[in-house]
Structures are given as C-alpha cells and as structure tokens.
Amino acid sequence: MAGLTLDTAGALTAARELGASGWAATEMLLAIRIGMAEGSAARREGETT
C-alpha cells in the first residue's frame, strides 16, 4: 500500500456518521484501504500491459 494515503480521522468520522462503531468502523476503514490498494494495483497493471 505504498504511496496510498487515507485521512483516517476523516474516514473514521464518516464511518461513525454512517452508524458504524467500534470494530465495525475499523473494518470499514480496512475495506476502504483494501479497495484503494486494489484500485492502485489495477491501474499499475493497466499501465504495464
């Protein structure tokens, strides 16, 4: 996930506003980071092919 940044505080606030709390909010942040990493990897693959 090098080079990827996520406003963790802002994302946590958004997760809480959506009704997530505790571990659910943490898992939501993890899902966002995984999605960012997969999107970045897909873009890199598209550039090399």
N, C-alpha and C positions, 0 to 999 in steps of 0.2 A: 504494500500500500504506500510505497514511497511516493512522495510528491502530492499525495491527496490530503486535503485539509477539510476539516469539518468543524464548524462552530459548535462545539459540544454543548456549551451552556445554552446557546440559542436552540439547538435541536432538542435538548432536554426540556426546555421550556415549552417548545411546540408539542412534544410528546405528552407532557402533563396537561396542556390545554386540550389535547385530543382525548383526555381521560385516562391515559396510561400513568401508572405509578409504580414505584419500586422496581422489581425485576422486569415488569412489562415495559417500562420506559427504557431500561438498559437494553433489553432485547430489541426494541425498536431502533435504538441508536446503532446497535450492531448490524441490524439488517440494512440500515442506510449506508453504513461503511462498506459492507459487503457489496451492495449494489453499486456504490461508487467505484470500488476496485474492479468489479466485473466489467463495468462500462469502460473504464480506463483500459483494461486488458483487451477488450473487443476493439477499441479504437486503435490500439497499437498493432493488433493483428491485421486490421484493415489497411494500415499504412505500409506493412511489410509485404503484403501479397499483391 
